[in-house]
Amino acid sequence: MADPAQPDLFTHLHIDLNSFFASVEQQLHPEYRGKPTAVTATMADTGTIIAASYEAKALKIKTGTKVAEAKLLCPGIILVNGAHETYADYSHRITAAVANVCPVAHTPSIDEMVCELMGRERQPPNARKISLAIKQAIKDDVGETLNCSIGMAPNRYLAKIASDMQKPDGLIGLLPSQLPRAIAHLELRDLPGVGARTEARLNAKGIHTMPQLLALDRNGMHALWDSVWGDRLYHWLRGADTGDDGAPVTDGVQKSLGHSHVLAPEHRTPEGSWAVAHKLLHKAAMRLRMEHFYTTSLSVTIKYSLSREQIQKLSSRPESAFFADAVEGPASPARTRTPKIKKHSSGITQTGWGMEARFRPAQDTLSLLEALQGCWKHAPTGPDHARPFFVGVTLRNLIPEADMQATLFEEPGNRNQLSATMDKLNLKYGHSTLHFAGMLPARDSAPTRIAFTQIPVQYGHEWM
């Protein structure tokens, strides 16, 4: 039941850009407007649609649809090879347009913004006026094809939910007096943070519908989630503001950065995957320095494609065969693991391997490369691991430069100075101008991909 003492006010607006990448392409290309348009990172039939216009969605073409399937559903579909720098530029321009109407408090992703309302702005008629002004500002300042759905609510979590309730070009408000009945018709998967695995876990505990979830009291919600998250969710769904506005509580410090890449056919060998991993580390190390961090941990992930015979053989192994302890050492891997057989989003049946190395704080490329090499020598070999198709490199446990002890800046062989010199030249002439020889075979591979949860940043004249 809603709290009768809680005033009917909106504290947050959540702005969700509709079919953002496809809408940007239709803005740039008037000839695409009104026609099914889809954006992909790979133009091959095996590629995946990463954004579809509403004309394409009407034909059941959506994010995750294979390019080949999209062509079957709509032979005349317009396919566009996405350009992350263009979408990042439009995201910044839209954020600026929104900020001219109402300050932007958060940017959860490249196509979302959150505004916090103050004083009389929180009154529903005023919040609606602000929302309509935001919609018009985006069209006037950025482009007429760029629609957004806006959710108005008494906390950030509900504002996110409301923004998804009416698309495209929606405007929905959830007042405290209407809660929780106003969301009782939703599916469990409509709740932010509830994906397929969480839904299955809730189902296993007897919760299959929103009315069943909303019938629980606070203690029941805590027991269901087995954490304080259940208590927070209980209050958020009833319009309360618990102090963190529906967002996970963090210390505000970035914890990791990295890059991953699906390998081109010519690099689907142990040697090719190493060259690409080297290139990914080169990019990650440069970002680490540009964003003024040190790191004490590096993890590498490799995924391998499997034949039907290999799938049958691996499926018969006991689960204990998928784990191994790491070798001890001064910069030794902390843990290595091969996951179960899975299906990659590209349709490839896969198995995988991963390892993490921990070391004293480092920032220079050479030290990080040594850690990567230390992990790589433990990568599995043999016929089951002969066809790598995906590589990822992540730097974790980031430490801001300002928090570092001065003595830790000293590196043998002037490694930091070498990296600084490389950065200076690469920023001026291109990120791959100066690099270590190991990445030469993959120098032009692993370009920066379109970002969903992080807006790319421009360093020099290129983006990361």
C-alpha positions as CSV (number, residue, x, y, z in Angstrom):
1,M,0.0,0.0,0.0
2,A,1.1,3.6,-0.7
3,D,2.1,5.7,2.3
4,P,-0.7,8.3,2.7
5,A,1.7,10.7,4.4
6,Q,4.1,10.6,1.4
7,P,3.4,13.6,-0.9
8,D,2.7,13.1,-4.6
9,L,5.9,14.5,-6.0
10,F,8.5,13.4,-8.6
11,T,12.1,13.6,-7.6
12,H,13.7,12.0,-10.7
13,L,13.4,12.0,-14.5
14,H,15.0,9.1,-16.4
15,I,15.6,10.0,-20.1
16,D,15.9,6.9,-22.4
17,L,16.7,7.7,-26.0
18,N,14.7,5.5,-28.4
19,S,16.5,3.3,-30.8
20,F,19.4,5.6,-30.3
21,F,22.0,4.4,-32.8
22,A,19.5,3.8,-35.5
23,S,17.9,7.2,-34.9
24,V,21.2,8.9,-35.2
25,E,21.7,7.2,-38.6
26,Q,18.3,8.4,-39.7
27,Q,19.2,11.9,-38.6
28,L,22.4,11.8,-40.6
29,H,20.8,10.2,-43.6
30,P,17.3,11.6,-44.4
31,E,16.8,8.9,-47.0
32,Y,16.7,6.3,-44.2
33,R,13.8,7.9,-42.5
34,G,10.6,5.9,-42.4
35,K,12.5,2.8,-43.6
36,P,13.7,-0.2,-41.7
37,T,17.2,0.6,-40.6
38,A,19.6,-1.5,-38.4
39,V,23.1,-0.9,-37.1
40,T,25.6,-3.7,-36.8
41,A,29.3,-3.8,-35.8
42,T,30.0,-6.5,-38.5
43,M,28.4,-6.3,-42.0
44,A,28.8,-10.1,-42.5
45,D,25.7,-12.4,-42.3
46,T,27.1,-13.8,-39.1
47,G,27.1,-10.3,-37.5
48,T,24.5,-9.2,-35.0
49,I,22.1,-6.3,-35.0
50,I,23.0,-3.9,-32.1
51,A,20.2,-1.4,-32.8
52,A,17.1,-1.3,-34.9
53,S,14.8,1.5,-35.9
54,Y,11.1,1.2,-35.0
55,E,10.3,0.4,-38.6
56,A,12.6,-2.6,-38.3
57,K,11.3,-3.5,-34.9
58,A,7.8,-3.7,-36.4
59,L,9.2,-6.5,-38.6
60,K,10.5,-8.4,-35.5
61,I,14.1,-7.2,-36.1
62,K,15.7,-6.3,-32.8
63,T,18.9,-6.1,-30.9
64,G,20.5,-9.5,-31.0
65,T,19.0,-10.5,-34.4
66,K,21.5,-12.0,-36.8
67,V,22.2,-10.0,-39.9
68,A,21.2,-13.0,-42.1
69,E,17.9,-13.3,-40.3
70,A,17.3,-9.6,-40.6
71,K,17.7,-9.8,-44.3
72,L,15.2,-12.7,-44.5
73,L,12.7,-10.8,-42.4
74,C,13.2,-7.6,-44.5
75,P,15.1,-8.0,-47.8
76,G,15.2,-4.3,-48.2
77,I,16.5,-3.4,-44.8
78,I,19.1,-0.7,-44.6
79,L,22.2,-2.0,-42.8
80,V,24.7,0.5,-41.4
81,N,28.2,-0.3,-40.0
82,G,28.1,1.6,-36.7
83,A,30.5,4.4,-35.8
84,H,31.1,4.7,-32.1
85,E,32.6,8.2,-32.3
86,T,29.5,9.5,-34.0
87,Y,27.2,8.1,-31.3
88,A,29.4,9.4,-28.6
89,D,29.3,12.8,-30.1
90,Y,25.5,12.7,-30.3
91,S,25.3,11.5,-26.7
92,H,27.4,14.5,-25.5
93,R,25.2,16.9,-27.6
94,I,22.0,15.4,-26.3
95,T,23.3,15.6,-22.7
96,A,24.1,19.3,-23.3
97,A,20.6,19.9,-24.7
98,V,19.0,18.2,-21.7
99,A,21.3,20.2,-19.3
100,N,20.0,23.4,-20.8
101,V,16.6,22.5,-19.4
102,C,17.5,20.6,-16.3
103,P,20.9,19.7,-14.8
104,V,21.9,16.1,-15.6
105,A,22.9,14.2,-12.4
106,H,23.8,10.9,-13.9
107,T,24.6,9.3,-17.3
108,P,24.1,5.5,-16.8
109,S,24.9,4.7,-20.4
110,I,25.4,6.3,-23.8
111,D,21.7,6.6,-24.4
112,E,20.4,7.4,-20.9
113,M,20.4,10.5,-18.7
114,V,19.0,11.1,-15.2
115,C,17.9,14.5,-13.8
116,E,17.1,15.2,-10.2
117,L,14.3,17.6,-9.6
118,M,14.4,20.3,-6.9
119,G,11.8,22.4,-5.0
120,R,8.7,23.2,-7.1
121,E,10.1,21.2,-10.1
122,R,8.9,18.2,-8.2
123,Q,5.3,19.1,-8.5
124,P,3.8,16.8,-11.2
125,P,2.6,19.6,-13.5
126,N,6.0,21.3,-13.4
127,A,7.9,18.0,-13.8
128,R,5.7,17.3,-16.9
129,K,6.6,20.7,-18.4
130,I,10.3,20.1,-17.8
131,S,10.0,16.7,-19.5
132,L,8.2,18.1,-22.5
133,A,10.8,20.9,-22.7
134,I,13.6,18.3,-22.7
135,K,12.0,16.4,-25.6
136,Q,11.7,19.6,-27.6
137,A,15.3,20.7,-26.7
138,I,16.7,17.4,-28.1
139,K,14.8,17.9,-31.3
140,D,15.6,21.5,-31.7
141,D,19.3,21.4,-30.7
142,V,20.3,17.9,-31.9
143,G,17.9,16.4,-34.4
144,E,14.3,15.8,-35.3
145,T,14.6,12.0,-35.5
146,L,15.8,11.7,-31.9
147,N,12.9,10.7,-29.7
148,C,13.2,9.8,-26.1
149,S,10.9,8.2,-23.4
150,I,10.9,9.9,-20.0
151,G,10.0,8.3,-16.7
152,M,8.9,10.6,-13.8
153,A,9.0,9.0,-10.3
154,P,9.7,9.6,-6.6
155,N,13.0,7.7,-6.9
156,R,15.6,6.9,-9.5
157,Y,14.7,3.2,-9.7
158,L,11.1,3.8,-10.5
159,A,12.0,6.5,-13.0
160,K,14.0,3.9,-14.9
161,I,11.0,1.6,-14.8
162,A,8.6,4.3,-16.0
163,S,10.9,5.2,-18.9
164,D,10.5,1.7,-20.3
165,M,6.7,1.6,-20.0
166,Q,5.8,3.6,-23.1
167,K,8.0,3.6,-26.2
168,P,8.7,5.4,-28.5
169,D,8.4,9.0,-27.4
170,G,6.7,8.2,-24.1
171,L,6.1,10.2,-20.9
172,I,5.0,8.2,-17.9
173,G,4.8,9.3,-14.3
174,L,4.5,7.0,-11.2
175,L,3.1,8.9,-8.3
176,P,3.5,7.6,-4.7
177,S,-0.3,7.5,-4.3
178,Q,-0.5,5.1,-7.3
179,L,2.1,2.6,-5.9
180,P,2.6,-0.2,-6.0
181,R,-0.6,-1.0,-7.9
182,A,0.6,1.1,-10.9
183,I,3.4,-1.4,-11.6
184,A,1.5,-4.6,-10.7
185,H,0.9,-5.4,-14.4
186,L,4.6,-5.6,-15.2
187,E,6.7,-8.7,-15.7
188,L,9.5,-9.5,-13.2
189,R,12.0,-9.0,-16.0
190,D,10.8,-5.4,-16.3
191,L,12.6,-4.6,-13.1
192,P,16.1,-3.2,-13.5
193,G,18.5,-5.8,-12.2
194,V,16.3,-8.8,-12.8
195,G,17.7,-10.8,-15.7
196,A,17.2,-14.3,-16.8
197,R,19.2,-15.8,-13.9
198,T,17.6,-13.7,-11.2
199,E,14.2,-14.5,-12.6
200,A,14.9,-18.2,-12.5
201,R,16.1,-17.8,-8.9
202,L,12.9,-16.0,-7.9
203,N,10.8,-18.6,-9.7
204,A,12.5,-21.3,-7.7
205,K,11.4,-19.5,-4.6
206,G,7.8,-19.4,-5.7
207,I,7.7,-15.8,-7.1
208,H,6.5,-15.8,-10.7
209,T,4.5,-12.6,-11.0
210,M,4.7,-9.0,-9.9
211,P,1.6,-9.3,-7.6
212,Q,3.4,-12.2,-5.8
213,L,6.5,-10.1,-5.4
214,L,4.6,-7.0,-4.2
215,A,2.6,-9.1,-1.7
216,L,5.8,-9.7,0.3
217,D,6.5,-7.5,3.3
218,R,10.0,-6.1,4.0
219,N,11.2,-9.1,5.9
220,G,9.9,-11.3,3.1
221,M,11.8,-9.3,0.5
222,H,15.0,-9.4,2.5
223,A,14.7,-13.2,2.8
224,L,13.9,-13.5,-1.0
225,W,17.0,-11.6,-2.0
226,D,19.0,-12.7,1.0
227,S,20.6,-9.3,1.3
228,V,19.8,-5.6,2.0
229,W,18.9,-5.3,-1.7
230,G,15.6,-6.8,-0.9
231,D,14.9,-4.2,1.8
232,R,15.8,-1.4,-0.7
233,L,13.7,-2.9,-3.4
234,Y,10.7,-3.2,-1.0
235,H,10.9,0.6,-0.4
236,W,11.7,1.7,-4.0
237,L,8.7,-0.2,-5.4
238,R,6.5,1.8,-3.0
239,G,7.9,5.1,-3.9
240,A,10.3,5.7,-1.1
241,D,13.7,7.2,-1.5
242,T,16.3,5.2,0.5
243,G,19.1,7.6,0.0
244,D,20.8,5.9,-2.9
245,D,18.1,6.8,-5.5
246,G,17.7,3.2,-6.8
247,A,21.4,2.9,-7.7
248,P,23.9,0.5,-6.2
249,V,25.9,2.1,-3.5
250,T,29.5,2.6,-4.6
251,D,32.5,4.7,-3.4
252,G,32.5,6.5,-6.7
253,V,35.9,5.1,-7.7
254,Q,36.2,3.2,-11.0
255,K,37.2,-0.4,-10.3
256,S,38.3,-1.7,-13.7
257,L,38.9,-1.0,-17.4
258,G,39.6,-3.2,-20.3
259,H,38.9,-4.3,-23.9
260,S,37.6,-7.5,-25.6
261,H,37.4,-8.6,-29.2
262,V,35.8,-11.3,-31.3
263,L,38.7,-12.4,-33.5
264,A,38.7,-12.1,-37.3
265,P,39.1,-15.5,-39.0
266,E,42.8,-14.8,-39.8
267,H,43.5,-14.4,-36.1
268,R,41.7,-17.5,-34.8
269,T,45.0,-19.3,-33.9
270,P,47.0,-19.3,-30.7
271,E,49.5,-16.9,-32.4
272,G,46.8,-14.6,-33.7
273,S,44.9,-14.5,-30.5
274,W,48.1,-13.5,-28.6
275,A,48.8,-10.7,-31.1
276,V,45.2,-9.4,-30.5
277,A,45.5,-9.7,-26.7
278,H,48.7,-7.7,-27.0
279,K,46.9,-5.0,-28.9
280,L,44.1,-5.0,-26.3
281,L,46.6,-4.5,-23.6
282,H,48.3,-1.7,-25.5
283,K,44.9,0.1,-25.6
284,A,44.0,-0.7,-22.0
285,A,47.4,0.5,-20.7
286,M,47.2,3.7,-22.6
287,R,43.7,4.4,-21.2
288,L,45.0,3.5,-17.7
289,R,47.5,6.4,-18.0
290,M,45.1,8.8,-19.7
291,E,42.6,8.3,-16.9
292,H,45.3,8.6,-14.2
293,F,45.1,5.2,-12.6
294,Y,47.5,2.5,-11.5
295,T,46.4,-1.2,-11.4
296,T,47.4,-4.2,-9.3
297,S,45.6,-6.9,-11.2
298,L,45.2,-8.1,-14.8
299,S,42.8,-10.7,-16.0
300,V,42.7,-12.4,-19.4
301,T,39.9,-14.4,-21.0
302,I,40.0,-16.6,-24.1
303,K,37.0,-18.3,-25.6
304,Y,37.4,-21.3,-28.0
305,S,35.0,-22.6,-30.6
306,L,34.1,-26.3,-30.4
307,S,33.2,-28.9,-33.0
308,R,30.3,-31.3,-32.4
309,E,32.8,-34.1,-31.4
310,Q,34.6,-31.8,-29.0
311,I,31.3,-30.8,-27.4
312,Q,30.4,-34.5,-26.7
313,K,33.8,-35.2,-25.3
314,L,33.9,-32.2,-23.0
315,S,30.3,-32.8,-21.8
316,S,31.4,-36.1,-20.4
317,R,34.1,-34.6,-18.2
318,P,33.5,-34.2,-14.4
319,E,33.1,-30.6,-13.3
320,S,36.4,-30.8,-11.4
321,A,38.2,-31.1,-14.7
322,F,37.3,-27.5,-15.4
323,F,39.4,-25.9,-12.6
324,A,43.1,-25.6,-11.9
325,D,45.3,-23.9,-9.3
326,A,47.7,-21.2,-10.3
327,V,51.5,-21.3,-10.0
328,E,52.9,-19.2,-7.2
329,G,55.2,-16.3,-8.0
330,P,55.9,-12.6,-7.5
331,A,53.5,-11.6,-10.2
332,S,51.8,-15.0,-10.4
333,P,48.2,-15.7,-11.6
334,A,45.8,-15.9,-8.7
335,R,43.3,-18.3,-10.2
336,T,42.7,-20.0,-13.5
337,R,39.4,-21.4,-14.7
338,T,37.8,-23.0,-17.7
339,P,34.0,-22.5,-17.7
340,K,31.4,-25.0,-18.8
341,I,30.3,-25.3,-22.4
342,K,28.2,-22.3,-23.4
343,K,26.6,-20.7,-26.5
344,H,28.2,-17.4,-27.5
345,S,25.9,-14.6,-28.8
346,S,27.4,-15.2,-32.3
347,G,26.0,-18.7,-32.2
348,I,29.4,-20.4,-31.7
349,T,29.4,-23.2,-29.1
350,Q,32.3,-22.4,-26.9
351,T,34.4,-23.3,-23.9
352,G,36.7,-20.8,-22.3
353,W,39.7,-20.2,-20.1
354,G,40.7,-17.3,-17.8
355,M,43.4,-16.3,-15.4
356,E,44.2,-13.3,-13.2
357,A,47.6,-12.0,-12.2
358,R,48.3,-9.8,-9.2
359,F,51.3,-7.6,-8.8
360,R,52.5,-4.4,-7.1
361,P,50.9,-1.2,-8.5
362,A,51.9,-0.6,-12.1
363,Q,51.0,1.8,-14.9
364,D,53.5,1.2,-17.7
365,T,52.9,-1.0,-20.6
366,L,56.0,-3.2,-20.2
367,S,55.1,-4.3,-16.7
368,L,51.6,-5.0,-17.7
369,L,52.8,-6.9,-20.7
370,E,55.0,-9.1,-18.5
371,A,51.9,-9.9,-16.4
372,L,49.9,-10.8,-19.5
373,Q,52.8,-13.0,-20.7
374,G,52.8,-14.7,-17.3
375,C,49.2,-15.6,-17.6
376,W,49.4,-16.5,-21.3
377,K,52.0,-19.2,-20.8
378,H,49.3,-21.1,-18.7
379,A,46.7,-21.0,-21.4
380,P,45.5,-24.5,-22.3
381,T,46.7,-26.2,-25.5
382,G,45.6,-29.2,-27.5
383,P,42.8,-29.8,-30.0
384,D,40.1,-28.5,-27.7
385,H,41.8,-25.1,-27.5
386,A,43.1,-24.8,-31.0
387,R,40.4,-22.4,-32.3
388,P,40.2,-19.2,-30.1
389,F,37.6,-16.7,-31.4
390,F,37.4,-14.2,-28.5
391,V,40.0,-12.5,-26.3
392,G,39.5,-10.1,-23.4
393,V,42.0,-8.2,-21.2
394,T,40.9,-6.3,-18.1
395,L,42.8,-4.2,-15.6
396,R,41.3,-4.4,-12.1
397,N,41.7,-2.9,-8.6
398,L,42.4,0.5,-10.0
399,I,44.2,3.1,-7.8
400,P,43.9,6.8,-8.5
401,E,47.3,8.4,-9.1
402,A,46.5,10.9,-6.3
403,D,46.3,8.0,-3.8
404,M,49.7,6.5,-4.7
405,Q,52.7,6.8,-2.5
406,A,55.5,8.7,-4.1
407,T,58.0,5.8,-3.7
408,L,55.8,3.6,-5.9
409,F,56.3,5.8,-8.9
410,E,59.9,4.7,-9.2
411,E,60.2,2.0,-12.0
412,P,63.4,0.2,-13.1
413,G,64.6,1.1,-16.6
414,N,62.5,4.3,-16.8
415,R,59.4,2.3,-17.8
416,N,57.0,5.0,-16.9
417,Q,59.0,7.5,-19.0
418,L,59.1,5.1,-21.9
419,S,55.3,4.7,-21.7
420,A,54.8,8.5,-21.5
421,T,56.9,9.0,-24.6
422,M,54.9,6.3,-26.5
423,D,51.6,8.0,-25.4
424,K,52.8,11.4,-26.6
425,L,53.6,10.1,-30.1
426,N,50.5,7.9,-30.3
427,L,48.2,10.7,-29.3
428,K,49.7,12.9,-32.0
429,Y,50.0,10.3,-34.9
430,G,47.5,7.5,-34.0
431,H,47.2,5.0,-31.1
432,S,49.1,2.2,-32.9
433,T,52.0,4.3,-34.3
434,L,54.5,3.2,-31.6
435,H,54.1,-0.2,-30.0
436,F,55.9,-3.4,-28.9
437,A,56.6,-5.9,-31.7
438,G,54.3,-8.6,-30.3
439,M,51.2,-6.8,-31.5
440,L,52.4,-6.2,-35.0
441,P,50.3,-9.0,-36.6
442,A,47.2,-7.5,-35.1
443,R,48.1,-3.8,-35.3
444,D,45.0,-2.9,-37.3
445,S,42.7,-5.3,-35.6
446,A,40.5,-4.9,-32.5
447,P,39.2,-1.4,-33.3
448,T,37.2,0.4,-30.7
449,R,33.7,-1.0,-30.7
450,I,30.4,0.8,-30.0
451,A,29.9,1.4,-26.3
452,F,26.6,0.7,-24.5
453,T,27.4,1.3,-20.9
454,Q,30.3,3.7,-21.3
455,I,30.6,6.7,-23.5
456,P,33.8,6.6,-25.5
457,V,36.5,9.2,-24.7
458,Q,38.6,10.9,-27.3
459,Y,42.3,10.8,-26.8
460,G,44.3,12.7,-29.5
461,H,42.2,12.3,-32.6
462,E,41.0,8.7,-31.9
463,W,38.5,7.3,-29.5
464,M,38.7,4.6,-26.8
